[in-house]
Amino acid sequence: MATGRLTDINTMDSTTEHAHEEEHIHMPPPSWAPVVLALGMALIGFGIVWIAEVPGVAAVGFGILLLLVGLVRWIYEDIRTVAEPH
C-alpha cells in the first residue's frame, strides 16, 4: 500500500514538473518610462504646492513635459513589444 502511494506522489511530481515546462509568463522588457512619468508627476505636485512662486510655475511646466514624454515613450515601447514576433 505504501509503495502505491509513493508511486502516486512520484507521478504527481513528474506531471507537475511537466506542467511548469509548458507554462509561459510574458514579462515586458525593462524601461525608464515609468520613472520619467513618476518624476513628472512629482514635479507637477511640487509645482502645485509652490504655484505662487516662479519656480512652482516652472516645475509644473517641466513636470507636464516629463509626464508627456514618459507616457508617450511607455506607450511606444508597449506597442513595439506587442508587434515583435515571439
N, C-alpha and C positions, 0 to 999 in steps of 0.2 A: 504494500500500500504506500509506504513512504517512497519507494522508487518511482511509482507512478506520479506522485506529487512533484518529485524533483524533475521528472521529465516534463511535466506541465510548466513548471517555472522556467526551465531552460527553453522550452518552445515559446513561452511568452516573451522572454528576453530577446530571442532572435527576431520575433515579429516586431517587437518594439524598436529594436535597432534598425530593422528594415524600414519601418515607418518614418524614422528620423532621416534616413538617407533620401527619401522621396520628398520630404518637406523642404520648401524653398522660401526663405524670407527675403523680400526685397528691401534693401537699405539704400537710401539716397547717398550720393557722394557728399563729402564734407563741403561746407560752404561758409563764406564770410558774410553772406547776405543777411542772415538773421541778426548778426552782431551789428551790422551797419544800421539795420532797421531799428533795433533797440536803442542804439546811440542817438538816432534821430528823434525817437520818441522821448528819450530822456532830455535832450536839448529843448524840445518843444515844451516839456513840463517845466524845466528850469526857466525858460523864457517867459512862460505864462506867469510864474510866480514873480519874476522881476520885470514885468512888462512896462512899468513906469520908467525904468532906466533904459538908456540906449543899448547897453549890452543885452538886455532882455529881448528887445525887438530883433537884434541881430541873431540871437540864439534861436528864436522862433523861426526866422527865415532860413538859417542854416540847418536847423532841425527838420524843417519841411523838405529841404533839398535832400538831405541824407535819407529821410524816410522814403521819398520817391525813388531815389537811386537804389536803395536796398530792396524795395518792393519790386521794382522792375527787374532787377538782377535776379531775385529769387524766382519770380515767375518765368523769366527766360531760362534759367537753369532747369526748372521743373519741366518745361516744355521740351527742352533739348534732351533731358534724361529719358522722358517718355518716348521720344521719337527715335532714340538709338535702338538698334536691334540687339537682342539679348543673346 
